[in-house]
Amino acid sequence: MKKSFMPQFENIDQLFDHQLEGLKWAVAHAYNGSPFYKKQFEAAGVTPSDITSLDDLIRLPFTTGNDLKEGYPLPLLSVPEKDVVRIHASSGTTGKRKVLSYTQKDLDVWFDMFARCYEMAGLTNEDRVQIAVGYGVWTAGMGFQLGCERLGAMAIPVGPGNIDMQCQFLVDMQTTVFCCTASMALLMAEEVNSRGIKDQINLKKIILGSERCSSAMRAKIKDLLGLEDMFDITGMTELYGPGTGLDCHKHEGIHYWADKYILEILDPDTLKPVEDGEIGEMVVTTLCKEAAPLVRYRTRDLTRKISNPCSCGNILPMHDKIMGRSDDMIILRGVNIYPGQIDEVLSTIAEVGSEYQLHLEREGDGKDYMTIKAEAQQGIDVNNTSEIKNKIKKIVKAKIMVSCDAQICAYGELPRFAGKAQRIFDNRS
Ligand code: ZN
């Protein structure tokens, strides 16, 4: 029988039992192995023996990105240094980077989780996986690469950018799966068409990492490349790297690997759980991470839990797509706006495409104004767009509870990005 990377739980209670055992282990491991955690736990008045049920999780103190920076160069280290076999670092642009260390077991767990993502996306050892994400100290390239090898598929490690080589390998290697950011996928889809090589390639699936992708943009990429399916993969350096969850072929939400970490969704202001189904910050606690375990780590990523079970039958729980970062949250006239909400609104309007920008201004009257600049779909007359603009304004008002202005520009006018896209222009300060 083919090796599976899925956990074999018969029901959700077995998963919870497994989580409790993991939580007990993780707390004892962090307390005994890390002076940082020991101090944190003592300040919170909690010891490992206090953890007797999953409800005790809320007694544990939070860990933040700042704790990682302050612990530079080897923050949260909970094993002897000789047991560390590798480090990775986040792509932080200011100040000290977040460096995360790994034992051999941590790497094994990570690549098993990543292979599980590929398995959930329906890949087999027959697949050829072209990896167009960053290699080096970042986790992205290593994760996609070694997860692919763990599954037994063929990795084609091109790295980011380099459109000529990407196109050549799509044709010559008959790549079946392409891994990249959403902006890169759109760029490739347009390139493949403008170069006229669509009928020479064999691409079936795209796995998208590290960037939000509106459903309009997704539909466009899928259509331009004639794909069978597209998947969102989640992950962050602090939590091993990419590969900690994936939406299955039903696309009802992102299954996350709850046998390896516990996910809480908390209000970023009060740090209390949000109402079921509300947007909040993802807070994660790892259950078997050795070198740099995370205890209630505030990820700053926003999403909501999906409580309905997935129709695919897999009992691993789901969260919604990432709606942006709590740091990216815009406050406009007292209303919290997450960029992901703008994606959602625009994707409901057939006449606009997937590219947009948000411009925020403070006018002479001291009030804040938001303009959404959206690209029209191909073939839409941009001299006559008042109806589309009104539609955008009306839906934004109804769904997000703020007034905005709208501008429509011609298809292709807004910039495309090979890496992460910049869509918010806040000119208020
Ligand atoms: Zn599913």
Residues whose N, C-alpha, C, O or C-beta is under 5 A from the ligand:
A	BS01	ZN	C248 K250 C310 C312 N314
